[in-house]
Amino acid sequence: MRSNSDFHRSKKNTPLFKFLVVLCCCFSEVCLAQDMRFDHFGVEQGLSQGNAAAAYQDRYGFIWIGTEDGLNLYDGYSFTVFRNDPRDSTSISNNNVKWITQDQSGNIWLATLGGLNMYDRNKNQFTRFLYDSLDANSLTSNEVTFVFFDSKKRLWVSTGAGLNLYDSAINGFKHFLPVAGQPNRIAGKIVRHVLEDHQHRLWVATDGGVSMLNSDENTFTTYAHDPTNPRSLSSNNLISLYEDQSNSLWVGTFDTGLNKLNPQDGTVTRYQHNPADPTSLGNNYIYAIAQDASGALWLATDGALAKMNANGTFTNYRKVEGDETTLSSNIITGIYFDNDQRMWASTRFGGINVYDKGKFGFPHIRHLNHDPYSIANNTVTNYVEDQQGQLYISMDGGGINRLDRETGRYLAVAKGLFSNDKVLAIEFDNNGELWAGNWADGLHRFDPKTNKTRHYLHDPSNPRSLSDNNIFDLLKDNDGNIWIATYGRGLNRYNTATDDFTRYVNDPSNPQSIPASPLGFLYQDRQGMIWIATERNGLIIMDPRTETFQFIRATGKPGGLSSNAIFVIFEDSKNRVWIGTDGGGLNRYDRKTKTFEAYRTHDGLPNDAVVGILEDGQQQLWLSTNKGLSRFNPEKKTFKNFTVSDGLQGNQFTRWSFYKTTRGELIFGGTNGFNMFDPSAIKGNEKKPPVYITDFRLFNKPVPIGEKEILKQHILFTKDIRLSYEENIFSFEFTALNYRQPEKNRYQYIMEGFQDEWIDAGNERKVSYTNLSPGEYTFRVRASNNDGVWNEEGASIHITIVPPFWKTWWFNTLLVVSIVGGAIWLFRYQRRKAKRQQAELKAIIEEQTSEVKKQNAEIIKKAEQEKIQAWISEGIAHISDVISKQKGSLNEFSHEVLKALLKYVRAQQGVMTVVNREDPSDEHLEVLATYGVNREHKKHERIEIGAGLIGASYKDGERKIVTNIPTDYLKITSGLGEATPARLLLLPLRTDDGDILGVVEIAFLTEITATVTEFLDKVSSVIALNIHAVNLSHKTTLLLQQAKEQTEELRAQEEEMRQNMEELEATQEEFRRREFEFQKRIEQLEEALRRKE
């Protein structure tokens, strides 16, 4: 009999064996090649068209994508599409964009099949460079295939009809074309790529080979295909060029694969596709060549995305039907690595595919229909390792698989030996036998050595049999015992010696027995206690030595368990016990105080259903929930949450499906397979995202760019905006250029001058402002990336809202100057009048003095009169001086004038009243000032016209002196006593034109002299004139205020009139409708009458 080794040797050369080898290699290639996960951007995501040719990241971080139907600008959220508009000469000349690059000024240059284009973002305009048969310095063809700026900042343009170099001296292009019989000319007419190497030599890929521009910058050295020389180029029909980090020159051909050219001797190493070798180049059509930061060479081919390995083989990445994380198309037309080494792969029919190595930190293992060595089922329930560290996986409906670490294959275990494949729990015993708990099929014990199994089922007639056929969980305790948790019939312990079970079930007569509730999870702590999770009866702690139970249930009180529905129990490296609940979040149990501390969604937990808990090497807890994974720092009490967008198998995880391998890997599973990862490899995104304001809209309409427009340049570069007071409804859009999970970016903004605090906008990228008052404002926005790293500086723009002219500083200044000027004029008028009166008095005195000289008898009398008049004049001047110093209200004016007047005439008490004519129908006097009067309540007292002494004096317009004053009318008091005044004088305040503006009542203890009376008569007009001036100033102020209010009221009335008109139109429409219905009803009635007749 042949041994197994003999059998293998005899089969090596058979066709079947070779087929199996190739088949295994293919499966191996597929397994290895699917470690890359791609995001797809096609028409459904907003890309203008699915045939993409090029991608480029500009200096600001935006991504530009060229397709056959337009140019696309991507900001991480949406695409702005630029297409040709036949009506607009500043639009792009052609929609088929083949290449994109940028010059030193930030302008975007585009190779299209309808000419060369330069996009000026400042002006939002394209400048076209086209072939013109009448212009010898124009492009040689509108079929532009490539645009390149060399180290001298010269512009090279490759076309379907030669190479072009822009010459500023002629404002046109110098042409390089092949010439028959002249080998030192460019090799071919169709030019597809231009490259400058590390020695600043220019290389050109053509349809006639690769040409190197010589130092004379006019002739070329060409490397071409030689059918007799296998070390020559494999083809002359070239597509792409690339110089790698080691200065090797790579040439991509149209039909014969990849060439590595040695410029020193012209020899070539060829790499071509071999259908029989899955590790060969994926296809011979090489669209593009690129190299990542690690030095790996990548090739865009017509059949795969190919990565060149160090040994010269290739790993080919292709589309896998049914797997949305693979490429969307096998025709790769371009490869571009952005500033963060993110790969943008252009495809034909599949749009753009993006590979971000740092995005999907969680390798995803799932069932793949095309791979017989993937896991058998995606509903993964449990994991365990054997003594050799081999990982076993159980599945609800897929049985058990074992991972072959060397090949990455998942192999079936005990296949066909179980009566059903719904395995919920697995565990190895100390003998190396695998125990499997099934749903509705009891317990299996499988011996991997003999490939035999023993089946244990519930036997109602045998109390030592398994208590239930529905197994939820298995536990091997520290003594090697196997414990079994069942769905509804308690706990079982397997007895090795007797091959039977000890049951711990509910006894209604014993409150210390296990409750009749499904037991969902078993865990043994370092003290040897077994913790049991129930579905509705809280926690059970069992002492296996005494077989006694302790029960912990939720009470709803502070410090208690947050829920009676328990999923998982875990003891960390610091002996802290953690409990995951269904709806109650995460609980930490304090053994000393026997209390719980709960962590819920409001603390940062993604979901209150915690189904799995593991601890990594950094003593952080990993929690699986119904809304993704969470990494919890118990010391800082902080959560870092991960979702399906991070590469998780899904956001919903299942209980029991978590495990930590002996290698330190963490495993969490759900209904779409599982994630197995190294927690130390999960790195955050530490890059601050650049923040830009990308759009400005006025009244929700785009704002054009132009010299006479609000925006003089693109909003991206605008620092100041000036608006009128009517242009106060506007909005901003902004973005943070973080292409890794941009949906997790967060934004905050503030309008300084209007808002005092930053507004948390979440992931909203637009803000609107309405009815901002005229003034100066600064809008600021800042943002964080997907991992919460903030760009605090952000972006800002200054906004000036110009006020209407009546609110401008110059208008207010003119108004103030006018009022002050009027006051000054009034004051000067009063002074001139006083001086005129003084001059008149002086003339009288001089005349009287001359009379005295003539009449000696009248000298004494004349002198006395002069003294009296001087006193009167001084009094008037004094009162005028007091008046000139008053700048306040009429009340203040009245008080100061009354006080000065009474002191000058040596009166003891007085009251000043002023007429109130605001309502012509209600003219009355008001007491504005008192002096020496004990009754403060008399201030602002109303006095009717003709009522009392004051009212009568005002009405008659005559000065009155009252002598017989009743003793109870008025008392003049002092510190020494009180007395009744001897005389009362009522003095009307009359202007020069006879208008009476008030009455002054003065009380004297002595007789009133004629001199005092004369003085009071004269000074009354001065006082009246100034009361008139104060009233005039007050009215002016009121008029200005009324004018302002009337303006606002007029605006409100206009709005009300507009609404009334709308209501009137609606009423008229309703009337017409009813009239129509009424007319129709009449016609129906008439028709009915006619039929009746």
KEZAFI-484130 format. One record per residue (C-alpha): residue in one letter; x, y negated, z. Coordinates in steps of 0.05 Angstrom, whole numbers, plus 32768, in hexadecimal, padded with zeros to 4 digits. Layout:
! KEZAFI-484130
AXYZ...
! end
This chain:
! KEZAFI-484130
M800080008000R801A7FBC7FEES80267F898024N80077F448020S804A7F27800AD804E7F587FD1F80097F467FBBH80197EFB7FB9R80597F087F92S80367F327F5EK80027EFC7F51K80307EC07F48N80357EC47EFDT7FED7ED47EEDP7FC07E9F7ECBL7F907EA37F06F7FC77E927F37K7FDE7E567F0DF7F967E3D7F09L7F8F7E427F54V7FD17E1C7F5EV7FB97DE47F30L7F757DE47F52C7F957DDE7F97C7FC27DA67F7EC7F867D827F63F7F617D887FA4S7FA07D737FC9E7FA77D367F9CV7F5E7D247FA9C7F687D2A7FF4L7FA77D007FF4A7F8C7CCD7FC3Q7F4D7CBE7FEAD7F727C9F8025M7F657C5C8003R7F227C3D800EF7F0A7C057FE0D7ED87BCD7FE4H7EB57BC17FA3F7EA07B7F7F84G7E747B847F47V7E387B617F29E7E0E7B757F65Q7E3D7B4E7F93G7E3C7B117F66L7E767B1E7F36S7E657B027EF1Q7E737B447ECDG7E8E7B8A7EDCN7EC87B897EABA7EFE7B667ED3A7F437B597EB6A7F6A7B2F7EE8A7F6B7B167F30Y7F947ADE7F4EQ7F997ABA7F92D7FA67A707F8ER7FD07A467FBDY7F947A387FEAG7F827A827FF1F7F457A867FC3I7F417AC37F94W7F367AB97F49I7F1C7AF37F1FG7F197AF57ED4T7EE47B1E7EB1E7ECA7B267E6AD7E907AF87E7DG7EAC7AC07EA5L7EDE7AA87ED8N7ECD7AB67F21L7EE47A917F60Y7EDC7ABB7FA0D7EDD7A9E7FE7G7ED17ADF800DY7E867AD8800BS7E6E7AC57FC5F7E857ABA7F7ET7E847A787F59V7E807A877F0FF7E9D7A5B7ED7R7E837A687E91N7E877A457E4ED7E527A107E42P7E4F79FD7DF8R7E3479B97E0DD7E6F79AA7E3BS7EB479A27E1ET7ED179A37E65S7EB779EA7E72I7EE27A287E68S7EEC7A367E1EN7EDD7A807E20N7EBF7AB17E53N7EEF7AEA7E47V7F287ADC7E79K7F667B087E73W7F987AE87EA2I7F9A7AB47EDAT7FD47A8D7EF9Q7FE27A4A7F1AD80147A127F0EQ803B79E97F41S800479B47F44G7FCF79E77F57N7FAD79E97F13I7F917A2D7EFEW7FA67A467EB9L7F7D7A7A7E94A7F8A7AA77E59T7F497AB37E33L7F367AD07DF0G7F217A8A7DDDG7F5E7A627DEEL7F897A4A7E28N7F667A257E60M7F7E79FB7E9BY7F4D79F07ED4D7F5479B07EFCR7F3179BD7F3DN7F3579737F51K7F0979607F17N7EE679A37F10Q7EF779A37EC6F7F1A79D07E94T7F4C79B87E60R7F5079E27E22F7F8C79F37DF7L7F767A117DB5Y7F907A287D73D7F8979F27D3ES7F9B7A027CF6L7FA879B87CEAD7FD879B17D25A801A79D47D1EN802879CB7D68S7FE879EC7D80L7FE47A347D9AT7FF17A6A7D67S7FB07A8D7D7AN7F737A857DA7E7F7B7ACE7DBCV7FA47ABE7DFBT7FBA7AFC7E21F7FEA7AE17E56V80017A9F7E77F80437A987E9BF806C7A617EBDD80B77A6F7EC0S80E87A577EF5K80F27A177ECCK80A77A0B7ED2R809E7A157E87L805C7A2F7E6DW805E7A6F7E42V801F7A877E20S80197ACB7DFFT7FE57AD57DC9G7FCE7B067D95A7FF87ADF7D63G803A7AD17D84L805B7AB17DC1N80527A677DD2L807C7A387DFDY805F79F57E10D808D79BB7DFES807B79797E20A80A679527DEDI807679627DB6N803A796D7DE3G803179AF7DC1F804B79F57DBCK808A7A147DA0H807C7A567D7DF80A17A997D7EL808A7AC87D47P80A87B077D28V80CB7AFE7CE4A80D57B3A7CB7G811D7B4B7CAEQ81347B217CE9P813E7B517D25N81537B177D52R810C7AFD7D50I80D57B127D81A80C47B5B7D75G80797B577D6AK80407B287D5AI80117B3E7D91V802E7B277DD3R800E7B417E13H803D7B327E4DV80767B037E60L80A77B0F7E9AE80E37AEB7EB6D81147B197EDAH81437B0B7F14Q81787AF17EE4H81467AC07EC6R81427AE77E85L81007AE57E61W80E17B277E4CV80A67B2C7E1CA80797B697E12T80607B6E7DC9D80437BA07D99G80887BA97D7CG80AF7BB77DBCV80CB7B8E7DF5S80F37B4F7DE3M81237B2A7E10L812E7AE07E01N81787AD27DF8S819D7A987E19D81957A6D7DDAE814A7A707DE9N813C7A7C7DA0T81507AC37D91F813D7B057DB1T815C7B487DC1T81287B7F7DB6Y81217BC47DD5A80F67BF17DABH80DD7C397DA4D810C7C687D7FP80EB7CAA7D6DT812F7CCB7D6CN81437CB27DB1P811D7CCC7DEER813F7C977E19S81217C5E7DF0L80DD7C3E7DFES80A57C717DF8S807D7C407DCCN80827BFB7DADN803B7BEA7DBEL80467BCA7E02I80147BAE7E33S80377B9B7E74L80797B8B7E95Y80927B8A7EDDE80D37B807F02D80D37BA37F45Q80F67B917F86S81347BB87F72N81377B917F30S81217BCC7F06L80FA7BBA7EC7W80BA7BE07EBAV80957BE17E78G804C7BF87E70T80377C127E2DF7FF57C167E08D7FF67C617DFET80357C837E18G803A7C747E61L806C7C507E8CN80B57C3F7E7BK80EE7C2B7EA9L811E7C027E7EN81687BF97E8DP817A7BB77E6BQ81C47BC67E70D81C47C007E3FG817D7BFE7E26T816D7C447E40V81287C557E59T810B7C867E8CR80C57C9B7E77Y808A7CAC7EA4Q804E7CC97E80H800C7CEA7E8EN800B7D377E8FP7FC57D547E93A7FE17D937EB3D80057D6D7EEAP7FD87D467F1BT80167D237F37S80277D047EF3L80137CBF7EDDG7FC77CB97EDDN7FC27C9F7E95N7FF17C867E5EY7FCF7C437E53I7FF17C137E85Y7FC97BD37E8DA7FF27BB67EC5I802C7BC47EF5A80337BA87F3DQ805A7BB67F7CD80427BB07FC4A806B7B967FFFS80837BDC8011G80A27BE47FCCA80707C157FB0L80637C0D7F66W801A7C0C7F50L80007C157F09A7FBD7C017EEBT7FAE7C377EB8D7F747C4A7E8CG7F647C877EB7A7F7B7C7A7EFEL7F9B7C4B7F30A7FE07C6A7F35K80127C637F6DM80597C787F5EN80797CA27F94A80C37CA07FA7N80CF7CE27F84G80B47CC97F41T80707CEB7F48F802F7CC57F4BT7FF37CC47F79N7FB67CB47F4FY7F797C947F6CR7F387C9F7F46K7EEE7C967F4DV7ECB7CCE7F72E7E817CD47F64G7E587CCD7FA3D7E917CAD7FCAE7E867C627FCCT7EC97C567FEDT7EF17C6C7FB0L7EFD7C447F71S7EC07C2D7F4CS7EE17C3B7F08N7F1D7C627EEFI7F307C2D7EBCI7F5E7BFE7EE3T7F6E7BBF7EBCG7F957B977EEFI7FB77B997F34Y7FC47B5D7F60F7FDE7B597FA7D7FC87B1B7FCDN7FEE7AF68005D7FD77B2B8038Q7FEB7B65800BR7FA37B747FFCM7F9C7B987FB9W7F6B7B7D7F86A7F617BB17F50S7F3D7B987F11T7F157BCE7EEER7EED7BD77EAFF7EA47BE47EBEG7EB07BE37F0AG7EC07B9A7F1AI7EF57B8D7F4FN7F0C7BC17F81V7F2F7BA87FBFY7F5C7BD27FECD7F6D7BB4802FK7F9B7BE48054G7F8E7BC38097K7F437BC08091F7F307C098097G7F587C1C80D5F7F2C7C5880E3P7F387C9480B4H7EF57CB280A2I7EED7CFD809BR7EAD7D15807CH7E917D4B804FL7EA17D408005N7E7B7D677FD1H7EB77D697FA3D7EE67D827FD9P7EDC7DC97FF4Y7F0F7DBB802AS7EE97D818049I7EBF7D8B8087A7E827DB6807CN7E4E7D858096N7E4D7D3B80A9T7E267D4380EBV7E627D508118T7E527D638160N7E907D798186Y7EDC7D848184V7F0F7DAF81A8E7F577DC3819FD7F757E0881A8Q7FB57E1781CDQ7FDD7E09818DG7FBD7DC48185Q7F917DD7814AL7F527DAD8147Y7F0D7DCE8142I7ECF7DA8812ES7E877DBE8139M7E4D7DA4810FD7E027DA58115G7DF37DCE80D7G7E3B7DDA80C1G7E567E0C80F3I7E9F7E038108N7EDB7DEA80E0R7F257DEB80F2L7F557DB580DAD7F957DCD80B9R7FC47D9480CCE7FF77DA68097T7FC87DA4805BG7F917D778077R7F5E7DAC8065Y7F227DBF808FL7F167E0A8091A7ED97E3080A7V7EDB7E5680E9A7EB17E9380FAK7E8C7E8980B9G7E4F7EB680B5L7E587ED080FCF7E257EA1811BS7DDB7EA98110N7DD57E5E8104D7E067E2580F6K7DE87DF28127V7E237DF08156L7E1F7DB8818AA7E597DC981B8I7E9B7DEF81B5E7ECF7E0181EAF7F0C7E2E81F0D7F137E5A822DN7F557E6F824DN7F577EAD8222G7F587E8581E1E7F117E9881CFL7EE47E6381B1W7EA07E5881D1A7E6A7E3881A6G7E277E1E81C0N7DF07E1F818CW7DAC7DFF8188A7D767E35818FD7DAB7E6C8188G7DCC7E7081CBL7E167E7881D6H7E4C7E9981ABR7E917EAF81C1F7EC17EB58186D7F057ED78188P7F317EB78151K7F627EF28156T7F307F288146N7EFE7EFC8121K7EC77F19814BT7E907EF78172R7E637F0781ADH7E1E7EE881B0Y7DFB7ED481F2L7DB17EC581F3H7D7C7EB78226D7D597EF6823FP7D1A7EE78267S7D207F2B828AN7D687F20829FP7D767EE982D2R7DC07EF182C5S7DB97EDF827CL7DC07E9B825DS7D877E6E8277D7D797E4C8234N7D8A7E5581EAN7D917E0B81DEI7DD87DF881F1F7DEC7DAF81F9D7E327DB08216L7E6A7DDD822DL7EA07DD18261K7EDD7DF88276D7EEC7DE482BDN7F2F7DE282E0D7F287E2B82F5G7F1A7E4282AEN7ECF7E4C82B8I7EA17E3D827EW7E647E128290I7E297E0C8262A7DF77DD18261T7DB47DE28243Y7D7C7DB98225G7D477DC7825BR7D5A7E028287G7D927DEA82B2L7DDC7DFA82B8N7DFF7E3D82ACR7E447E5782C1Y7E627E92829CN7E7C7ECA82C9T7EB87EE982A8A7EBA7F2682D5T7E727F3B82CAD7E687F1C8284D7E297EF9829AF7E117EB682B2T7E007E9382F3R7DC67E6382EBY7DBA7E20830DV7D737E0E82FCN7D3A7DE48317D7D157DFF8353P7CD67DD6835FS7CD87DE983A9N7D207DD283B2P7D2D7D8783A8Q7D787D9583A8S7D747DC0836AI7D847DA88324P7D4B7D7F8306A7D237D9A82CBS7D447D6B8299P7D717D77825DL7DBA7D798273G7DE07D53823DF7E297D518253L7E5A7D718284Y7E997D5382A0Q7ECA7D6882D7D7EF07D3282FCR7F357D36831CQ7F167D48835FG7EF67D868340M7EAF7D6B8342I7E847D7A8305W7E5B7D3F82ECI7E1B7D4F82C7A7DF77D1E829AT7DAC7D258294E7D7E7D088260R7D4D7CE98292N7D627CF982D9G7DA37CD382E1L7DE47CF282F8I7DF17D33831CI7E337D408340M7E407D89834FD7E737DA6837FP7E847DE9835ER7EA27E03839ET7E647DFA83C8E7E337DFB838DT7E107DBE83A9F7DF57D828383Q7DF57D37838DF7DC27D0E8366I7DCA7CC6834FR7D8F7CA4832EA7D817C5E8315T7D597C358347G7D577BF28323K7D7C7BD1835DP7DBE7BAB8357G7DFA7BD9835BG7DD27C158345L7DD67C418307S7DBA7C1A82CCS7D957C5482ABN7D807C9C82B9A7D8F7CB08271I7DD87CC48271F7E017CD58234V7E497CDB824CI7E767CDA828AF7EC17CCB8289E7EF87CC282BDD7F317C9582A8S7F7A7C9782BAK7F6D7C6B82F6N7F387C9C8311R7EFF7C6D8300V7EC07C9082EAW7E9A7C7382AEI7E547C868299G7E367C7A8254T7DEB7C748255D7DB27C718224G7D9A7C298228G7DBE7C168267G7E037C08824AL7E447C1C826AN7E487C2882B5R7E867C2A82E2Y7E7D7C528322D7EA17C3B8361R7EAE7C78838CK7EBB7C4F83CAT7E7C7C2583CAK7E537C5883A2T7E3B7C1F8376F7E397C13832BE7E4E7BD88300A7E2A7BD582BDY7E447BB8827CR7E0F7BA78248T7E087B868204H7E097B418224D7E4E7B52823FG7E677B6281F9L7E547BAC81F2P7E397BB681ABN7E007BE281C1D7DE37BFB8203A7DE57C4481EEV7E2B7C5E81FDV7E327CA581E4G7E7E7CB181EAI7EB87C988215L7F037CA4820BE7F427C838225D7F7F7C7181FBG7FC87C6C820EQ7FC07C238221Q7F8A7C348255Q7F547C15822BL7F117C388223W7EF37C4881DFL7EA87C4C81DFS7E7C7C6981A8T7E367C4B81A5N7DF97C448178K7E197C06815AG7E617C18814DL7EA07C228176S7EB87BF581AER7EFD7BEE81CEF7EF47BD98216N7F2A7BBC8242P7F157BCE8289E7F457B9C82A9K7F307B5F827FK7EE97B7A8276T7EEB7B69822CF7ECF7B8E81F0K7EEA7B9281A9N7EB47BAF817CF7EBB7BD4813AT7E867BE48106V7E7F7C0B80C6S7EA27BD280A1D7EE17BE680C7G7EDE7C2B80A9L7EB37C4F80DDQ7E8B7C8B80C6G7E4E7C6180D6N7E357C33810DQ7E0F7C6B812FF7E377C9F8155T7E1C7CDE8175R7E257CFA81BBW7E587D3181C8S7E7D7D1B8189F7EBC7CFE81A7Y7EFF7D1B81B8K7F487D0881C7T7F7B7D3681A8T7FBD7D4B81C7R7FDE7D1D8195G7FB97CE181B2E7F897CDA8178L7F427CC68188I7F077CE58164F7EC17CCA8161G7E8B7CE78135G7E447CDC811DT7E177CF180E5N7E487CDD80AEG7E857D0480C5F7EB77CEA80F6N7EF17CB98100M7F337CD48119F7F667C9D8127D7FA37C88814EP7F897C51817CS7FCD7C2F817EA7FC87C268132I7F897BFC8137K7FA67BB7812FG7F817B75812FN7F827B4180F9E7FAF7B0B8116K7FAF7ADC80DAK7F8C7A9A80E2P7F5D7A9080A8P7F657A4F807FV7F257A268084Y7F0A79FB804CI7ECD79D0803FT7EB579EC7FFDD7E7679C67FEBF7E5379847FF8R7E0B79797FE6L7DE1793A7FEAF7D9679447FF1N7DA5798E7FE5K7DC1797F7FA0P7E0979887F88V7E3279487F87P7E58793C7F46I7EA179297F44G7EB778E87F23E7ED778A47F2CK7E9278847F37E7E7678BD7F5FI7E7578CA7FAAL7EA879027F9FK7EE678E87F7CQ7F04792E7F7EH7EF179757F92I7ED5797A7FD8L7F0E79AA7FE8F7F3F796F7FE5T7F1179377FFBK7F217916803ED7EEF78DC803EI7EA878D48027R7E8378918025L7E3678928024S7E01785D8026Y7DCE785C805FE7D9B787B8030E7DC978B68020N7DC478D48064I7DAA791B8055F7DE579478041S7E04798B804DF7E4779AD804EE7E5C79F4803EF7E9C7A108058T7EC37A518058A7EFB7A75807CL7F267A9B804BN7F2B7ADE806FY7F1B7B16803ER7F1C7B4C8073Q7ED57B54808BP7EC27B0B807DE7E7D7B1A8099K7E9D7B1A80DEN7EBC7AD480D5R7E9F7AA28106Y7E977A5680FEQ7E907A19812BY7E8579D28115I7E7C798C8131M7E6879488114E7E927919813EG7E6C78D9814AF7E2B78FF814CQ7E38793F8173D7E5E794581B4E7E69799181B3W7E7D79C58180I7E4279EB8162D7E4A7A37815FA7E317A488119G7E3F7A93811DN7E4C7AAA80D6E7E227A7380B7R7E4C7A498086K7E1E7A0F8078V7E0779D380A1S7DD8799A8090Y7DD1795580AET7D95792780A7N7D8978DE80B8L7DCD78CF80D5S7DD2788680EAP7E04785980C7G7E49786180E4E7E8A788780E2Y7E8A78D380E9T7EBB790D80E3F7EA1795280D1R7ECE798A80EAV7EC879D580E1R7EF37A0D80FDA7EEE7A5880F5S7F077A9C810DN7F177ADA80E7N7EF77B1E80F0D7F1F7B2B8130G7F107AE88150V7F517AC48140W7F3E7A7B8139N7F5A7A45810CE7F507A0C813DE7F6779D7810CG7F3579EB80D7A7F1E79B780A4S7F02797180ABI7EE679388083H7ED878EF8096I7E9478D38085T7E80788A8083I7E3678798080V7E30782F806CP7DF8780A8090P7DC477DC806DF7DD977938068W7DAD777E80A2K7DD477AD80CFT7E19779880B7W7E4A777380E2W7E4C773780B4F7E01772F80B5N7DFF77338101T7E3977028105L7E1476D180D8L7DD676D78103V7DFD76CA8143V7E21768F8124S7DDF7672810EI7DC176778153V7DFF765B8175G7E0376248141G7DBA7611814FA7DC7760F819AI7E0475E38190W7DDD75B48163L7DA675B08197F7DD875A281CER7DFA756C81A5Y7DB7754D8194Q7DA5754981DDR7DE8752A81EDR7DE074F681B6K7D9B74E681D0A7DB474DE8217K7DEC74B181FFR7DBA748881D7Q7D8F74808215Q7DCC746C823DA7DDE74398209E7D98741C820CL7D9C74188257K7DDF73F78252A7DC373C38223I7D8A73B58254I7DBB73AD828DE7DE6737E8265E7DA973558253Q7D937353829BT7DD9733F82B0S7DD873048281E7D9472F1829EV7DB272F282E3K7DE972C382CCK7DB6729482B2Q7D89729B82EEN7DAF729B832EA7D6F72A68353E7D6672E98333I7DAD7302833DI7D9E732E8379K7D60734B8358K7D8473588318A7DBD737B833DE7D8C73A78360Q7D6A73BA831FE7DAD73CA8300K7DBD73F7833BI7D7A741A8332Q7D84742482E8A7DCA743E82F3W7DAE74708324I7D79748482F2S7DAC748B82BAE7DDB74B382E5G7DA274E082F8I7D8F74EA82B0A7DD774F9829EH7DDD752882D8I7D9E754E82C6S7DB5754F827DD7DF7756C8293V7DD475A282BBI7DA875B2827FS7DE375B78250K7E0275ED827BQ7DC5761A8277K7DCB76548246G7D9B76858265S7D5076908266L7D1A765C8272N7D13767582BAE7D5C766882C8F7D58762482A5S7D1A761082CFH7D3A76258310E7D7B75FE8305V7D5975BF82EAL7D2675BE8324K7D5C75C68358A7D87758F833AL7D4B75618332L7D337569837BK7D78755F8397Y7D82751F836EV7D4074FF8385R7D4A751C83CBA7D08754183CBQ7CFC757C83F9Q7CD275AB83CFG7CBD75B58388V7C9D75E38354M7CA875E48308T7C7275FF82DCV7C7776098291V7C3E76118260N7C3476578240R7C17765381FAE7C27769881E0D7BDC76A481DAP7BBC766481BFS7B7A767981DDD7B9976838222E7BC37645822EH7BD876418278L7C11762B82A5E7C43765982C6V7C6D764B8304L7CB4765882EDA7CDC76398326T7CD47622836EY7D0175FE839EG7CFA75FD83EAV7CB8762083E5N7CAF765A8414R7C7E767E83E7E7CA776A783B7H7C6876C5839CK7C5A76838379K7C8D76968344H7C6B76A98304E7C2976928322R7BF4768282EEI7BD4763D82F0E7B99762F82C4I7B9575EE829CG7B7175BA82C6A7B7275E48305G7B9075C58343L7BBF758B8346I7BF175A98314G7BBC75BF82E2A7B9A757B82E6S7BDB755682DCY7BEB7580829EK7BA675758281D7BA5752A828EG7BEE7522827AE7BF774EF82B1R7C2874EB82EAK7C0474F2832DI7C1974DF8374V7BF074FE83ACT7BF374DE83F1N7BBD74FF841BI7BD975448420P7BB37575844CT7BDD75918485D7BD175D88470Y7BE275CD8426L7C2E75CF842BK7C6375D18461I7CAB75BB845AT7CD375E6848AS7D1B75E784A3G7D41760484DBL7D2A75CC8509G7CE075D084F9E7CAB75C084C4A7C84758584AAT7C4E75738478P7C69754C843CA7C5675038436R7C4E750183EBL7C45753183B0L7C5A751B836BL7C407541832DL7C6B753282F0P7C55754982ABL7C90755E827ER7C817539823ET7CAC753A81FFD7CB974FC81D4D7C80751081A6G7C4F751581E0D7C4C756081E7I7C4775758231L7C6E75B58240G7C6575BA828BV7C5C759882CEV7C8C758E8308E7C6E7588834EI7C9D75668381A7C91755E83CCF7CB0752283F2L7CB37516843ET7CBA74CC842FE7C9C74998402I7CA9749F83B7T7CCC7461839DA7CC07442835AT7D0874518348V7CFD749B8353T7CBD7499832DE7CDE747682F2F7D1874A782F3L7CE874E282F3D7CC074C482BAK7CFE74BD8290V7D1F74FF82A0S7CDE75258293S7CE6751E8247V7D2E7538824BI7D1675758271A7CDB757F8241L7D08757A8204N7D3575B1821FI7CFB75DD8232H7CE575D781EAA7D2B75EB81D2V7D2D76288200N7CE8763D81E9L7CFE763481A1S7D3B766081ABH7D10769581CDK7CDE76938194T7D17769A8161T7D2F76D98185L7CE876F58187L7CDE76E6813DL7D1E770B812CQ7D0777468155Q7CC177448137A7CDF774180F1K7D0677808100E7CCA77A4811EQ7C9E778E80E4T7CD177AA80B3E7CCF77ED80D7E7C8377EA80DBL7C7E77DB8091R7CA778198082A7C79784380AFQ7C3C7824808CE7C5978368048E7C63787E805FE7C1C7880807BM7C017862803AR7C2578998013Q7C0678CF8040N7BC278AE8039M7BC978AF7FEEE7BDA78F97FF0E7B9D7906801CL7B7278DC7FEEE7B8A79047FB2A7B7B79457FD7T7B35792B7FE9Q7B2879187FA1E7B3E795C7F8AE7B10797E7FBCF7AD779507FA5R7AE379637F5CR7AE479AC7F6FR7AA379A87F95E7A84797F7F5DF7A9879B57F2CE7A7B79EC7F59F7A3B79C37F62Q7A3579B97F17K7A417A037F0CR7A0B7A147F3FI79D979E67F1CE79E97A077EDAQ79DE7A4C7EFAL799B7A357F16E79867A197ED3E799A7A5A7EB2A79727A817EE6L79357A557EDAR793A7A5F7E8FR793D7AAB7E98K79017AA87EC7E78D97A827E94
! end
